[in-house]
Amino acid sequence: MALITLIYVSSAVRSVTSSDIQDILKQSREANGKKGITGLLLFKDGNFMQVLEGDAELVDALHQKISNDPRHGGIITLFREPILQRSFSDWKMGFKDIGHLTEDEKAGHSNYLDRPLNDAVYMSNPNEAFILLQAFKNTVR
């Protein structure tokens, strides 16, 4: 089994409610658990950033399914690379809404938290997206 990590950004095509996100998380955690896919989903102001890890064929199939989902638009794959081990192995799908962080949660972070998740900096330097995801690795639910 060849492991990969894949990071993409997308925009919701309509307003996303807390209930919508809970539905997405419930479905993805169940499906991802069965397929051995792990990762983390960030949400901010109608935009998503997600890292997926697992078997290359399964992750690519999931990414294609997400790309075909009419709830998403403007999907941009930032990063797809083979990995030796997972960075997000503890989550079927972790989640953090970084648009509603408390001042304490923002303390000590630079201004990258003010950027939209689909900011050009992530396209020009995808490693910045990985750094952002890593920053919330231990704070997700």
Backbone hydrogen bonds, N-H to C=O, Kabsch-Sander energy under -0.5 kcal/mol:
donor,donor_aa,acceptor,acceptor_aa,energy
3,L,1,M,-0.7
4,I,54,G,-2.4
5,T,81,E,-2.5
6,L,52,L,-2.5
7,I,79,F,-2.7
8,Y,50,Q,-2.1
9,V,76,I,-2.2
10,S,48,F,-1.9
11,S,73,G,-3.0
12,A,46,G,-3.1
13,V,71,R,-2.0
17,T,15,S,-0.5
21,I,17,T,-2.1
22,Q,18,S,-2.4
23,D,19,S,-2.2
24,I,20,D,-2.4
25,L,21,I,-2.9
26,K,22,Q,-2.5
27,Q,23,D,-2.4
28,S,24,I,-2.7
29,R,25,L,-2.8
30,E,26,K,-1.8
31,A,27,Q,-2.5
32,N,28,S,-3.2
33,G,29,R,-1.9
34,K,30,E,-1.5
35,K,31,A,-1.3
36,G,32,N,-1.0
37,I,32,N,-2.3
38,T,53,E,-2.4
39,G,91,W,-1.2
40,L,51,V,-1.5
41,L,94,G,-2.5
42,L,49,M,-3.4
43,F,96,K,-2.0
44,K,47,N,-2.4
47,N,44,K,-1.9
48,F,10,S,-3.0
49,M,42,L,-2.0
50,Q,8,Y,-2.5
51,V,40,L,-2.3
52,L,6,L,-2.8
53,E,38,T,-2.8
54,G,4,I,-1.8
56,A,2,A,-2.7
59,V,55,D,-2.9
60,D,56,A,-2.7
61,A,57,E,-2.0
62,L,58,L,-2.3
63,H,59,V,-2.8
64,Q,60,D,-2.2
65,K,61,A,-2.1
66,I,62,L,-2.7
67,S,63,H,-2.5
68,N,64,Q,-1.6
69,D,65,K,-0.6
69,D,66,I,-1.1
72,H,69,D,-1.9
73,G,11,S,-2.3
76,I,9,V,-2.6
78,L,7,I,-2.6
78,L,76,I,-0.6
79,F,7,I,-1.7
81,E,5,T,-2.3
83,I,3,L,-2.0
91,W,88,F,-1.3
94,G,39,G,-2.4
96,K,41,L,-1.9
98,I,43,F,-1.7
98,I,96,K,-1.0
99,G,43,F,-0.8
100,H,97,D,-1.0
101,L,98,I,-0.6
106,K,102,T,-1.7
107,A,103,E,-1.6
109,H,106,K,-2.2
113,L,110,S,-1.2
114,D,111,N,-2.1
115,R,112,Y,-0.9
119,D,116,P,-1.7
122,Y,119,D,-1.4
123,M,119,D,-0.8
124,S,120,A,-2.5
125,N,121,V,-1.7
128,E,125,N,-2.4
129,A,125,N,-0.5
129,A,126,P,-0.7
130,F,126,P,-1.6
131,I,127,N,-2.3
132,L,128,E,-2.2
133,L,129,A,-2.5
134,Q,130,F,-2.6
135,A,131,I,-1.9
136,F,132,L,-0.8
136,F,133,L,-0.9
137,K,134,Q,-1.2
139,T,136,F,-1.8
141,R,95,F,-1.5
